Amino acid sequence: MSPKTLLELRLLASARFDSQPLLAVVLVGNTRLTETLATEELLPLGTRIRARLCQDYASREELAACLDHLLLSAGGDALMSSALKRTLCEGAGGNYRVMTNMAAQLLSLAAQRQITTLDEKLYLEAFAAPGPTSQAARRNARNQH
């Protein structure tokens, strides 16, 4: 959200009717939001925040528990190999959103290919840096001839 939008949000949140606020605002973001609200331009908004909660990076065990819960809730607790789960949790760098986004990309790729069990091979195909032997490079080479 741009600083201009955040300032407009402050004005909206200041509106009252019969001495009651018309709007309650909840801002959610990563550590950059805290830094943004500390700038001189947004200090009027930053000083109006009543409560701040910060979520630390999750441990690999916390990420693994979350991933297991999500897979179990979706009815696919055996969908991913144990090695892939460990790799996802390590690759997420302590961030739940990164982990779930990577898992979603893998699920999408598996659905396209009609793969029933996701493993590290699929992870490497999806997230490894493209090299000269990648499928895209081979396809480009064929198209150039």
C-alpha positions as CSV (number, residue, x, y, z in Angstrom):
1,M,0.0,0.0,0.0
2,S,1.4,3.4,-0.9
3,P,2.0,6.0,1.8
4,K,-0.7,8.2,0.2
5,T,-3.3,5.4,0.6
6,L,-2.2,4.7,4.2
7,L,-2.7,8.4,5.0
8,E,-6.2,8.3,3.4
9,L,-6.9,5.3,5.6
10,R,-5.9,7.3,8.6
11,L,-8.4,10.0,7.7
12,L,-11.2,7.4,7.2
13,A,-10.4,5.8,10.5
14,S,-10.7,9.2,12.2
15,A,-14.3,9.6,11.1
16,R,-16.8,9.4,13.9
17,F,-20.6,9.3,14.3
18,D,-22.2,10.1,17.6
19,S,-18.7,10.0,19.1
20,Q,-18.2,6.4,17.9
21,P,-15.6,5.5,15.3
22,L,-17.2,4.5,12.0
23,L,-14.3,2.3,11.0
24,A,-12.0,-0.1,12.7
25,V,-8.8,-0.7,10.8
26,V,-6.5,-3.7,11.1
27,L,-3.2,-3.6,9.2
28,V,-1.3,-6.8,8.6
29,G,2.1,-6.9,7.0
30,N,5.6,-8.1,7.4
31,T,8.4,-6.2,9.1
32,R,8.5,-3.6,6.3
33,L,5.1,-2.4,7.4
34,T,6.5,-1.4,10.8
35,E,9.4,0.3,9.1
36,T,7.1,2.1,6.8
37,L,4.9,3.4,9.6
38,A,8.0,4.7,11.4
39,T,8.8,7.1,8.5
40,E,8.2,10.8,9.0
41,E,5.5,10.9,6.4
42,L,3.4,8.2,8.1
43,L,4.1,9.1,11.7
44,P,0.6,10.4,12.2
45,L,-0.8,7.0,11.4
46,G,1.9,5.1,13.2
47,T,1.2,6.8,16.4
48,R,-2.5,6.0,16.3
49,I,-1.9,2.2,16.3
50,R,-3.1,0.8,19.6
51,A,-1.7,-2.7,19.4
52,R,1.2,-4.2,17.5
53,L,1.8,-7.9,17.2
54,C,4.9,-9.3,15.6
55,Q,5.2,-12.8,14.4
56,D,8.7,-14.2,14.5
57,Y,10.0,-16.6,11.9
58,A,8.6,-20.1,12.4
59,S,10.9,-23.0,13.2
60,R,11.1,-25.9,10.8
61,E,9.1,-27.9,13.3
62,E,6.3,-25.3,13.3
63,L,6.3,-25.1,9.5
64,A,6.2,-28.9,9.3
65,A,3.3,-29.1,11.8
66,C,1.4,-26.4,9.7
67,L,2.1,-28.3,6.5
68,D,0.9,-31.6,8.0
69,H,-2.2,-29.9,9.3
70,L,-3.0,-28.4,5.9
71,L,-2.4,-31.6,4.0
72,L,-4.5,-33.6,6.6
73,S,-7.3,-31.0,6.4
74,A,-7.3,-31.2,2.6
75,G,-7.5,-35.0,2.8
76,G,-4.1,-35.5,1.3
77,D,-1.8,-36.3,4.2
78,A,0.1,-38.8,2.1
79,L,0.4,-36.5,-0.9
80,M,3.9,-35.3,-0.2
81,S,7.0,-37.4,0.6
82,S,8.7,-36.8,3.9
83,A,11.8,-35.6,2.1
84,L,9.7,-33.0,0.2
85,K,8.1,-31.7,3.4
86,R,11.5,-31.2,5.0
87,T,12.8,-29.5,1.8
88,L,9.7,-27.2,1.7
89,C,10.2,-26.2,5.4
90,E,13.9,-25.5,4.9
91,G,13.3,-23.6,1.7
92,A,10.6,-21.4,3.3
93,G,13.1,-19.6,5.6
94,G,10.7,-19.5,8.5
95,N,7.9,-17.9,6.6
96,Y,4.5,-19.6,6.5
97,R,3.3,-17.8,3.4
98,V,6.4,-18.7,1.4
99,M,5.9,-22.4,2.4
100,T,2.3,-22.4,1.4
101,N,3.0,-20.6,-1.9
102,M,5.7,-23.1,-2.8
103,A,3.4,-26.0,-1.9
104,A,0.6,-24.5,-4.0
105,Q,2.9,-24.2,-7.0
106,L,3.9,-27.8,-6.6
107,L,0.3,-28.9,-6.3
108,S,-0.6,-27.0,-9.5
109,L,2.4,-28.5,-11.4
110,A,1.4,-32.0,-10.1
111,A,-2.2,-31.5,-11.2
112,Q,-1.0,-30.4,-14.7
113,R,1.1,-33.5,-15.0
114,Q,-1.4,-35.8,-13.2
115,I,1.2,-36.7,-10.5
116,T,-0.3,-38.3,-7.4
117,T,2.7,-38.2,-5.1
118,L,4.9,-35.0,-4.8
119,D,8.6,-35.5,-4.2
120,E,11.9,-33.7,-4.2
121,K,12.3,-34.4,-8.0
122,L,9.2,-32.2,-8.7
123,Y,10.5,-29.6,-6.3
124,L,13.8,-29.4,-8.2
125,E,12.0,-29.2,-11.5
126,A,9.8,-26.4,-10.2
127,F,12.3,-24.3,-8.2
128,A,15.8,-25.1,-9.5
129,A,17.5,-22.3,-11.4
130,P,17.3,-23.0,-15.1
131,G,20.5,-24.3,-16.5
132,P,21.6,-25.3,-20.0
133,T,20.0,-28.7,-19.5
134,S,16.6,-27.5,-18.4
135,Q,13.5,-28.3,-20.4
136,A,13.0,-24.6,-21.3
137,A,16.6,-24.4,-22.7
138,R,16.2,-27.5,-24.7
139,R,12.9,-26.3,-26.1
140,N,14.4,-22.9,-27.0
141,A,17.3,-24.6,-28.7
142,R,14.9,-26.7,-30.8
143,N,12.9,-23.7,-31.8
144,Q,16.0,-21.8,-33.0
145,H,16.9,-24.6,-35.5
